[in-house]
Amino acid sequence: MSIGANISEAFGRHTRMDSARVLQTSLSEGNETLHHLITALDLGLLTSDEFEALSNQLEVVRHKVANLIDSMRPRRRSKSRHP
């Protein structure tokens, strides 16, 4: 839930840089969620199939958040090679 909450918070920020920072927190929350899934698997609270399905879904979300962060970063101007 904190991943989605951070994404919502990011869109309430006033600058793109601040929004990207909050989205980075969301990405970190995804890492924490993966840790929780691994722990649940190790404790026998999830089957391997359940873990696989949930971790795959999480990876899709993490990938989308990473792409969103990349889209918010300023674009570098390529240097012209014309004399």
N, C-alpha and C positions, 0 to 999 in steps of 0.2 A: 504494500500500500504506500510505503514512503516513496517509491519510485514515481508513482503517479502524482503524489502530492507535490514532489519537487518539480515535476514537469509543469504542473499547474502554477506553482509559485513562480517559475521562470518566466511565464508569460505575463506576469504582473509586474515585472521589473521595468525600470525606465530606460535602461541602456542595453544594447546587445551584449556588451562585455559582461555585465552583471547577470544577464539571462544565461549566458554561456557558462558562467561560474556555477550557477545554481543547477544547470543541467549536468555539469561535471559531478556535482554531488549526487545527482540521480544515478549517474553511471556507477559511482562508488557504491551506492545502495544496491545496485545490481550485483556487484561483487560480493557484498555481504549476504545477499539472498542466496547466491550460489553456495556460499559457505554453509548457510543453514540447510540447504538441500543435501549437501554432502554429509553433514552431521546427522540429519534425519535418516539418510541411507545407512550410514555406519551403525546407527542405533536400532536399525530394523524397523523404523517407522514408515519407510517407503520401500517398495519393491524396486528392483532394478528398472523395470518397465516404467513405473511411475516417475522415478528419478529422471530417466531418459526423456520422457515426455515433458516434464516440467523444466528441465534444464534446456531443452531445445526451445521451448516457448520463451524462456528467459533470454536466451541468446538472440532471438529475433528482436525482443524489446531493446536489449543492450545495443544491438547493431543500429536500430532506428534512432536511438538517443545519440549515439556517436555520430551518425550522419547529420542529425540536427545540429549538434555542436559544431561540426565542420562547416555547415552551411552558414553559421552565424559569425564565423571568423572572417576578418577582413581578407579580401583577396589581394595577393601580391601582384603587382604589375610586373610584367615581363619586360626586361630591358630590350630595347630595340637594338638590333645589330646593324641597322642602316647607318652609313656615315653621315 
